[in-house]
Amino acid sequence: MTKKSPSPEAVTAWARLVRVSRQLVESTEDALKARGLPPLAWYDVLHELAEAGEGGLRPFELIDRVLLAQYGVSRLLARLEADGLVEKLPVSDDGRGQTVRITASGREMRRRIWAVYGASIAELMGDRLSAEELKALATLLGRLRHPPIENH
C-alpha cells in the first residue's frame, strides 16, 4: 500500500472541521456551565438511555452509541447513579452483567440540559445556515463517517 499525501483542500477542510467542531462544543459547554448544568457528556448518556426505553442498555451498548468521547463512560455512569439519574439493574441471564436505565430524575435533568443544548444548536447552526445548507452539510459529513451514511 502506497502512502498518500492529502491535497491542500483536504488539509484545509480537515483543519476547519476539527476547529469548528471544538468551538461549537465549547460554546455549548459554556452555555450549560453558565446555567449551572452538567456537561454534554451527561446529556449524551441520558439521551441514549431515554431512547432505549424501559429495557435500558448494557454499558458496552451505551459506549457504542454515545456521540462524545467514549473514555470514562463507566466513571460517568457511577456519577450519574450516585446523583440518582440512572439505575443499574442485574441482567437475569448474566450473573455479572448489568443494565443501566434512566430514572425520572434523569429524564428531568435531560430535559433541563436540552433546553440549553437545543437553543445552542439553533443559535450556532440553525441561525447561520439555511435548511438546505444544513441538509447538504449533514450529507457531506455522513460521507466522512466510517462506514459512510447518507442521511441520519
N, C-alpha and C positions, 0 to 999 in steps of 0.2 A: 504494500500500500504506500503510495507516494504522499508526502506531506503537501498540504495545500495551503497557500497563503490567502488570507482574506483580502477581498477588494477594499479599497478605501471607503466605498459606500457601506460595506458590511461593518467596517470598524466604526464609522460614524453612527450608523443605526444602532449598533450594539451599545456604544457609549451613551447615546441618548436614552435608549430603553432602560438601561441599568440606572442611570442618573434620575430619570423622571420617575421610575418605579419607586426608588428610595425616597424621593421628595414627596410623592403622593402619600406613601405610607407614613412618613414622618409628620406631614401636615395633619393627617387623620389622628395619629397617636397624640399629637399636641392638643388637638381639639378635645379628645377624650380626657386627657390629663387635666385640662383646664376646667372640666366639669366634674372632676373627682371620680372618673370612671376608670375601670381597669383597661389594660391594653387590648389591642386587636386579637392577640392570640386567644384570649378568653372568649371573645365573640366567636372566633373560628370554631373552637371546640364546642361551645354551647349550641351554635347553629347546626353543626353536623349531628349532634346528639338529638336535637329537637327534630331534625329532618328524619332521623332514624325511627322515631316513634317510640312507643312503649317498650319495644324489644331492646332498645339501646344498641350499643356497639361493643364489640370486643376491642381492647386497646390497640391491637395491631390493625384492625379495620379503621379505627379512628386515625391512626398515623397515615394510612394511605389516602385519606380524604381531606386532611387539613390543607389550607391554602398557604399558610405561613410556614416558617422553618419547623421541621419535624423533630428536631432535637429538644429534649426537655419535656416531652409530652407527658411522661409518667410523673415528673415533678409537678407539672401544671395540674394534672388530674388530682394529685394529692392535695394541692392548694384549693382547687375547686370543691373537692369533697369536704375539706376542713371548713370551708365557708358555707357549706350546705347547698351548693349549687348543682352538684351531681351526687349520685349514689352508686356504689359498687355492689353488685349482686353476684353471688356464686353462679356458675354455669352448672346445670344439673348433671350433664354427661361428662364433665371435666372437673375433677376434684380441685385442680389448681387454677382453673380458668375463672375469669370474671367478666361480667358485662357491666358497662358503665351507662347510666341512664340520667337524663336531666331531671331535676326536681322542679317544683312550682317556683321556688325562689330563683332557680337557674333560668327559667323561662322569663321571669320578670327582669332579671339582670340583662338577659339577651335583648329584651325589648328596649330597655333604657340605653344600652350601648348602640343599638341600631338607630335610635332617634338621632344620635350624633354621627354615627358612621354613614348612614344613608344620606344625611344632609351634606356630609363631606364629599361623598361620591357625586351628588347632584352639583355641588359647587365646583369641584375640581375637574369634573369630566363633563357633566351634562350642560353646564353653563358655558363651556368653552368649545364644545364640538356639537355639530348638528346630529340628529338621529342617524342620518345616512353616514356621516363620518364615523360615528361610534360603531355602527354595524360593520363598516369597512375595517376599522381598527381591530375589532373583535375577530373578524375573519382572518386578517393578516397574522395576528398573534396566535390564533388557533393553528395556523400552518407551521409555526415555530415549535409548537409542543411536540414532544415525542411520546407516543406516536401522534401524528398531526390529527387535529379535529377540525371540522368545518364550522359548525355552529353549536355552541354550548350554552 
